[in-house]
């Protein structure tokens, strides 16, 4: 499943999760690295010695939750962005998730964002409460998100609503901007197929793989129609890009 979707299975996540009792005591690292690759910065840089010894550089890292102090050094040094820090010790019903963020510009402290899960699905509204390594050049910035306590083990990234403006490119192949898309929707073009016919969005080399869902989401947002109720274009073969040579050699393959 992980190889197909990029999201870890519940069994893998359960093995990586610190106990609820440990999370309730204070910040602790969560290592969601599940592929054996040559990598060991988390073990090398951990100041508390909380990463279990690696006898081979391709071993999967494991954290000793009882030794972990939740400093977050491993988060900023992990090249795979696979380590997070969760803290469920707050008394107001809120928890904190610290996650790596390698985009610019950085969010503002106090900004509200849409927290998403490992598959990019919206989970809740969250607030940025702190940014680590904001002014350093040699370490990945770490954003602290305040979320409802039951969701600390679900939230793994966020989307900035205010970051997207009318100049944001929705369809890179046909250079359709968000502002142009919104104007088409206001004119009455409400489905990805209608918008494709008038703007060519989705007819470029990627055949809509980048923009189709973005168009669908924006149409749903502006019209109030649930995405599931908006008609989508028929997927025609080939579903995945293939070399032209395969079609030219059809007789040979038979």
C-alpha positions in Angstrom: 0.0 0.0 0.0 2.8 2.5 0.9 4.5 1.9 -2.5 1.2 2.7 -4.3 -0.1 5.6 -2.3 2.9 7.0 -0.5 1.0 6.8 2.8 2.1 4.4 5.6 -0.2 1.6 6.7 -2.0 1.8 10.1 0.2 -1.1 11.3 3.4 0.8 10.5 2.1 4.0 12.1 1.0 2.1 15.3 4.5 0.7 15.7 6.1 4.2 15.3 3.7 6.0 17.7 4.8 6.8 21.2 2.3 5.7 23.9 -0.6 8.1 24.8 0.8 8.2 28.3 4.2 9.4 27.0 2.6 12.0 24.7 0.6 13.4 27.6 3.8 14.0 29.6 5.3 16.4 27.1 6.9 16.7 23.6 8.3 13.5 22.1 9.6 12.7 18.6 7.6 10.5 16.2 9.8 8.8 13.6 7.8 7.9 10.5 10.6 6.6 8.4 9.7 3.2 6.9 12.1 2.6 4.1 15.6 1.1 4.5 17.9 3.7 2.9 21.5 4.8 3.8 20.7 7.6 6.2 21.5 8.4 9.8 21.4 12.2 10.6 18.7 11.7 13.3 21.0 9.3 15.2 24.1 11.5 14.6 22.5 14.8 15.8 20.3 13.7 18.7 21.7 15.5 21.7 19.8 13.3 24.2 21.0 9.9 22.7 17.3 9.0 22.3 17.8 7.3 18.9 18.5 3.6 19.3 22.0 2.5 18.0 22.2 1.8 14.3 24.5 -1.2 13.5 23.9 -0.6 9.8 23.3 2.7 8.1 20.3 1.3 6.2 18.5 0.3 9.4 15.2 1.9 10.2 15.6 4.5 13.0 13.8 4.0 16.3 13.4 6.5 19.0 13.5 5.6 22.8 10.5 7.7 23.9 11.6 7.6 27.5 14.9 9.3 26.7 13.5 11.7 24.1 13.2 15.3 25.4 11.3 16.6 22.4 13.9 19.1 21.4 13.2 18.7 17.7 16.8 18.7 16.5 16.1 15.5 14.6 13.1 17.2 12.8 15.2 19.9 11.2 18.1 17.4 10.3 16.0 14.7 8.7 16.5 14.9 4.9 13.3 12.8 4.3 11.1 15.1 6.4 9.9 12.0 8.2 10.2 13.1 11.8 7.7 15.1 13.9 7.3 16.2 17.5 3.9 15.9 19.2 3.0 17.3 22.6 -0.3 16.5 24.3 0.6 18.0 27.7 -1.5 21.1 27.3 -4.3 21.7 29.8 -6.7 23.5 27.4 -7.6 20.6 25.2 -5.1 21.5 22.6 -2.0 19.8 21.4 1.1 20.9 19.4 2.6 19.2 16.3 6.0 20.4 15.2 6.7 19.6 11.5 9.4 20.5 8.9 8.5 23.1 6.3 10.7 23.7 3.3 8.6 26.3 1.3 8.9 30.0 1.1 7.6 32.3 2.3 7.2 30.9 5.8 3.9 31.3 7.6 3.4 34.0 10.2 3.2 33.3 13.9 -0.5 33.5 14.8 -1.6 32.6 11.3 -4.5 30.1 10.9 -4.0 27.3 8.4 -5.7 24.2 7.2 -4.1 21.2 8.8 -4.0 18.0 6.6 -3.2 14.4 7.2 -0.6 12.1 5.5 -2.6 11.9 2.4 -3.2 15.6 2.1 -6.8 15.5 3.3 -8.0 18.4 5.5 -8.2 17.5 9.1 -8.9 20.7 11.1 -8.1 24.4 11.4 -4.8 25.0 13.2 -2.8 27.9 14.4 0.9 28.6 13.9 2.3 29.2 17.4 6.0 29.3 16.7 8.6 28.8 14.0 12.0 27.3 14.8 15.1 28.0 12.6 13.3 30.9 10.9 16.5 32.9 10.2 19.0 30.1 9.8 20.3 28.9 6.4 21.6 25.5 7.4 18.6 23.9 9.0 15.1 23.2 7.9 12.5 25.5 9.6 10.1 23.7 12.0 6.6 25.0 12.3 4.6 24.5 15.5 0.9 24.0 14.9 -1.7 24.1 17.7 -4.4 21.5 17.0 -7.1 19.6 19.0 -5.3 17.1 21.2 -7.0 14.0 19.6 -5.6 15.0 16.2 -1.9 15.3 17.0 -1.2 11.9 15.5 -3.2 12.7 12.4 -1.9 16.2 11.4 1.3 16.0 9.3 1.2 19.1 7.2 -0.9 22.2 6.4 -2.1 24.5 3.6 -1.9 28.2 3.7 -5.2 29.7 2.5 -3.9 33.2 2.2 -0.9 32.2 0.2 -2.8 31.5 -2.9 -3.8 34.5 -5.0 -5.1 35.2 -8.5 -1.6 34.9 -10.0 -1.2 31.3 -8.7 -0.8 28.9 -11.7 -3.4 26.1 -11.6 -2.7 24.5 -15.0 1.0 24.7 -15.8 0.7 23.1 -19.2 -1.8 25.8 -20.5 -0.7 28.5 -18.0 -4.2 29.0 -16.5 -4.1 31.1 -13.4 -6.3 30.9 -10.4 -7.7 34.3 -11.2 -8.6 33.2 -14.7 -10.2 30.0 -13.4 -12.3 31.9 -10.9 -13.5 34.3 -13.6 -14.6 31.3 -15.8 -16.5 29.8 -12.9 -18.2 33.2 -12.3 -19.2 33.2 -16.0 -21.0 29.9 -15.5 -18.4 27.2 -16.4 -18.9 24.9 -13.5 -17.2 21.5 -14.3 -13.7 20.5 -15.2 -14.9 19.4 -18.6 -16.6 22.8 -19.4 -13.5 24.7 -18.2 -11.3 22.4 -20.3 -13.3 23.2 -23.5 -13.0 26.9 -23.0 -9.5 27.2 -21.6 -7.7 24.0 -22.7 -6.8 23.3 -19.0 -6.2 19.6 -18.8 -5.3 19.2 -22.5 -1.5 19.6 -22.1 1.2 17.0 -21.7 0.1 15.9 -18.3 -3.5 15.4 -19.4 -4.9 17.1 -16.3 -3.1 15.1 -13.8 -1.9 18.3 -12.1 -4.9 20.6 -12.5 -8.0 18.4 -12.7 -8.4 18.1 -8.9 -7.5 21.7 -8.3 -10.2 22.9 -10.8 -12.7 20.5 -9.2 -11.9 21.8 -5.7 -12.2 25.5 -6.7 -15.4 24.9 -8.5 -16.9 23.2 -5.5 -15.7 26.0 -3.2 -17.2 28.7 -5.3 -20.5 27.0 -6.2 -21.1 25.3 -2.9 -21.7 22.0 -4.8 -20.0 19.0 -3.1 -17.0 17.7 -5.2 -18.6 14.3 -5.5 -21.6 15.9 -7.2 -19.6 17.7 -9.9 -19.2 15.6 -13.1 -15.6 14.8 -14.1 -14.3 14.0 -17.6 -14.2 10.3 -18.7 -10.7 8.8 -18.3 -9.7 7.3 -21.6 -6.8 5.0 -22.3 -3.9 5.2 -22.0 -4.5 6.1 -18.3 -0.8 6.6 -17.8 1.7 8.2 -20.3 3.4 5.6 -22.5 6.2 6.0 -25.1 4.9 6.3 -28.7 7.2 3.5 -29.6 4.9 1.0 -27.8 2.0 1.9 -30.1 4.2 1.8 -33.2 5.4 -1.7 -32.2 1.9 -3.0 -31.7 2.1 -5.6 -34.4 5.5 -6.9 -33.1 4.1 -7.3 -29.6 1.2 -9.4 -31.0 
